[in-house]
Amino acid sequence: MLKGKKIVLGITGSIAAYKTATLVRFLVKEQAEVKVVMTNSATQFITPLTLSVLSKNPVLRSFEAADKSWNNHVELGLWADLIIIAPASANTIAKMANGICDNLLLACYLSAKCPIVIAPAMDLDMYLHPSTQKNLVTLQAFGNLIIPPNDGELASGLLGMGRMAEPEEISAWIRVFLAPKKSKLTNRTILINAGPTREAIDPVRYISNHSTGKMGYAIAEEAAKRGANVILVSGITHCKANNANIKVIHVISASEMTEACLKQFENADVTILTAAVADYSPKNYSSHKIKKEENNLSLELVKNIDIAKELGMQKSGKQIIVGFALETNNEVGNAKTKITQKNLDLIVLNSLNDAGAGFGADTNKIKILNRLGEQKDFELKSKSAVAKDILDEIELMIS
């Protein structure tokens, strides 16, 4: 049953849109809460009134609601446990793959934090065209899930691939996907640090880096979904934790992050260190703004405590520590050295030389190495999909 699950159904301009009335009925019968977002083209194939009656919710078509208020696509993307776009036309698939945002549905897609499922529907030649196939591969690389179309009679009269999966198939797929999954992380305590630190020079200046915290927050969300009790020690970031199982401890400086991590570490079953902690901080802090002078300014820096190394020395036999390494040269060699020096169990390596990886991006491309030197390479994926890969590897280590 889908009781209490929040599902956004996106409908685009395809003759298969008529099937969505049945799909909505199935989902509502399973006690899911369904909100429908339609493109203007979709309304030519099925009326919003039909879907509003069946879903028991207003159908959303534009950024302006019927009462002249604003339909907040960001809130809708955060509200949903799952967004399914069915039917997904070739036009919408192309826009999704290339970040084009010219309607409410695409805005919801681009701002969503939940899994995205795509059910393509189009004529045979359109589906098999190299551009469509490339776009589908791109969407999968972003972490989206594809429900393949069926082989059968198409609206054009042709026979072949392109017929949207039947409502029964889609609803069954959703039931399996959203069903509670057994996880070795359930009820375990996971300590995660995320984001940058700021090392104050004076009241207005500081030393920091380009970290946004996106990777750490994605891991925290995924761990919480698996039933873990998450303690997230976070530097200053625009990211927000959206799960009640995540306790956020806000810090600013490297010393504050060190103190918080050391305090929480004893009770942690797994510790995942994603934060970009400053290696150095100013030796002397000026309580007044340093005035500009004719001469150059010299700033003496002192080394901060290495959190990973400190925790590695305190680790008990049953605790697992996962470190992160962002490298630009001798990447694997440097990562292997860090595993040994800091007594880590796993290290997640990503390179600034890989397009789409590193600070600020919504995607990442990683390698995971263990203490035995074994290495697994992963393709470029969304950070939410990368979080799943990392936690899957951790679960393999838990007996």
N, C-alpha and C positions, 0 to 999 in steps of 0.2 A: 504494500500500500504506500501511497505517496502523501499520506496525511501530514498536513502542515508544511509541505515543501512548497517553495515559492518559485514559480516558473514564468519566465517571460517568453511568449511565443511571438516571434517575428515573422510576418507574412509578406512576401514580395510578389511582384507581378508575374505570375505563372498560372496557367490553366489549372495546375494541381492545387491552387489555393482553395478550390471547392472542397477538398478533402479535409481541410483544417477544422471544419465544423465538427466532423466526427472525432478528430484528434482532441479538440477541446472537451468534448463530451466525455471521452475516455479519461482525460486527466482530472476533470472535475469529479467524475464518479469515483476516482481513486483518492478523492479528498485533497487534491493539490489546490493551491491558490494560483489562479492563472490570470495574467495580465497580457493582453494582446496589443502589439504594436504593428501597424500596417504602413506600407508605403502607399503613395497615391495610386500607383499602378495596380496594386493588389485589390483596391476597392472596385475595379472593373470586373473582377471575377467572383467576389463574394462580398456581401454587404457588411459594413461594420455593425449594424443593428443585430444581425444574426449572431455574430460572435460576441457581442456585448451581452445578449440574453443568455447565451450558453455559458459564458465565462463568469457571469454575474459581476462583471467589472466594466467600466467605461473602456472603449477601445481608443487607443492613443494613435494619432496620425501626424500631429505637428507639435511644435514647441509651445504653441498657444493652446491651452485647454478651452473647453466649451465655456467656462465661466470667465474667460479672458486672463486667467492666471497662467503661470509658466509650468509646463511639464518638465520637471527636473530629470534630465537623462542620467546625471551622475547618481542621484538617489535611487533611480530605478535600477541602474547597474549594480549598486551596492545591495539593494533589497533582494535581488534574485539569488536563489541557490543554483539556478541553471538558466541559461538563455538558449533556446533552440530556434533556429531560423529555418522554417519549413513552410512552403518551398523556398529554396534559395536559388534565385535566377542567376544566369551567367553574368548579368549586369551587376547585381549586388555582390556576387562573389568577387568580381574584378575590383569593385570599389573597396571591399573589405581588405583584399590583399595589398592594395596600394594606399590605404589610409585616406581615401576620399570620404568626406563627411558632408553630405548634402540633404540628409533627412534625419528624422528622429531615431529611426531604427539604427542607422549607422553611428549616430552619436552614442546611443546606448551600448553598441558593440565596442566602440573605442574606449569607453570609460568603465566597462564592466570588470569586476574583480572575480567573477565566478566562471566556471567552465562554460565554453561556447560549443554548441553542437550544430552542425550544418547538414541539412538534407537537400542536396542538389536536385533540381528538376528543370529539364530543358530538352530540346530536340537532340537526336543522336549526334549529328555533325557538330553542334555547338558543344556538347559535352566532351567529345573526343578531340576537339580542336586543341592544338598545342598550348595556346594561350590560357584556355580554361584549365587544362591539366596542370600547367605551371602555377596558376593561381591557387589551385587546390593544394598543391605541394607546399606552397608558401604559407597558406593558412594552417596546415598541419605543423609546419616548422614553428609557427607562433604558439603552438600548444592547443589549437582548436581540434575538435573531433569531427570526423566525417561519417555520416551514415550513408553508405553507397547507394546510388539509385538502382532500381531493378531493371532487368532486361524484359522488355515487353512491348505492347502496342502503345505508340505515342500519339499525341493529338494530331500530328502531321500526317498520320497514316503509316509512318515508317515503323519498323520493328527494330528494337535495339536498346542499348543502355541510355538512360536519361529519365526514366519514369520514377517519380519520387516514391520512396518507400511507403508502404501502406500505413495508415494510422495505427493499426494494430501492431505493426512491427516497431514503429517509432515509440509508442507508449510502452511496449515491452522493453525496449532498449533503455528508456528512461528509468523504468522500475529497477532494472539491474544496476544501472549506473549510480542511482541515488540510494540504493539499498545500503544499510549500515554495513561497513566492512570491518572484519576483525583485524585489529592492529596490535602489534607487540608494544606500541607506545601508549596504549590506553592506560590511564591512571598513573603513568610515569611522569616524573618532573623533568622538564626540559628547560635548561637555561640557555638563552640566546642573547648575544649582544649585537647591536646593529647601528648603522649610521656613522657619522663623523664625530670627532671630538674637537673642541675649540680650546686653544691654549692662549689665555689672555696676555697681551703685551701691556696694555693700559686700558682705561675704561671704554675705549672705542675701537681698539684694534686687537686682532687675534690671529693665530696661525691655525689653519684648518686644511681640508682637502675637499675633493669633489664628490665624496660619497653621499648618496641620497637615502640609504637605508632600505631600498626596495627589496633587495635580496633577503635580508634578514627578516623583514616583515612578511615576505611571501612564505618563508620557512615557518615562521611563527603561526601564520594562518593555517597552513597545511597540517602542522603538528597538532594544533587545536582541533581541527576537523577529525583527526585520528584518535581523539580522546585524551590527548596529553594535557597535563597542567603546565602551561607555558609561563615562564618568567622572562620577560623581554626587557633587557637593559638598553635603553635607546638614547643615543645622542640627539641633537636637534635635527629634526627632519619634518617634512610635510606629510609623511606616511601616517596612517591611522590604523590601529588594531580594531577589528570589527567582530571579534569573538569573545564571548564572556569568559572563556577558559584562558585568556591571555591577560596576565598581570603586567602592566608596563611600569617600569621604574625609569623616570626621566633623569638624565645626567647631562652635564655640559663638557667637563674637562676629562682628560685621560685619568687623572687621579680619582675623580668621582666615579668613573666607569670601573676602574680597578677596585675601588672600595666596594662598590655594589656587587661586582662579580665574585669577589672573594667572600663576601657575606652570604651569598646565595649558593655558592658552589657545593658546600658540604651536603646539601639535601638534593642535589641534582643527579639524576640517573644519566642524563646525556647533556653535554654542553657543546654548543655550536657557536663558534666565534667568527662572526661575519663582519664585525665592526672594523672601520678604518681608524684605528687608534693612533694618535700622533706619537711618533717615536721620540720626539724631543719637545720640550717646552721652555719658555724663557726662564733664565735663572733668576732674574729680578723683575718683579711686577711694579709698574709705576702707577701709583694711586691717582695721578693726574695725567691728563693727556700730554703726550710727549710733543713738544713744539718743534716745528721744522726749523732747522738751522742751516747755515752755509756748509758746514762740514758733513761728511757721510755719517750715518748712524750705524754703530756696531751693536749687534744683538747677540749676547752669549746664551747658548742653549745648553740645557742639561738633559740627559737621557731619562726617559720615563720607564717605569716598570713594564716589562713584557708580560702582559696578562696571560697569554697562552703558556709561556714558559713557567710562570708562577703556578698556574693551575696544574700544569703537567707534573710539577714536583709534588703537589699535594694529592694527586689522584690516587684513589683506592683501586683495588683490583677489579671491582665491578663497574666502575664509572667509565664512560666513553667520552672522549674529547675529540671534536672535529674542528680543524682549523681551516682557514682560507688563505690562499696565496695569490696575489695579483702580481704577475711578473711581466717583464719586457724582454728579458734575455735569459738564456740557460734555464728555461722555465721548469722543466721536469727535474733537473738536477737541484735547483734551489728548493723546490717543493720537497724532494726526498730528504734534503738536509734538515729542513724545518721539522719534518715528522720525527726525526731522531733527536734533534736538539731540544725539542719542546715536549717530547714524550706524548705525541698525538697518536690517535688510533686511525684516523683518516685525515686526508687533507684534500680540499677542493681547490683545484688550480684553474684559474682563468687568465687569459693573456690580453693585454691592451693591443696586441698585434692582430687580434681577431675582430673583424667588423661585427658590430652588434653586441660585443661583450664589454664589460667594464662599467665604470661609474655612469649613473644617470640613465642608462638604457633600460628598456622594458624587457629586453631579451638577454640571454647569457649563453656562452658556450664553454663547457667545463670538461675537465678531466678529474677523476677521483682516484687517488692513490692510497694504498694501505701500507702498513708497517713492513709487509713482506716485499714491497716494491711492485706489487701487482697494480695494474693501471686499467681503468675503463674510460673510454672516450665517448662523449655524447655530442650530438648535433646541436646546432643553434636552436634554442627554444625560448618560449616565454619564461620569465622568472618563476611564475607559478608552477609551470611544468618542470623546471629545474629543481624547484623545492621538492617535488614528488620524487624525482630521481635520487636526490640526496637522502631523503628520509627512507626510501626503499633500501638503500645501501646500509643505512644504520640499522634498520630492522633485521637485515641478514646477520648482523653481528650479535643480536640479542637472542639468547637461548630460551 
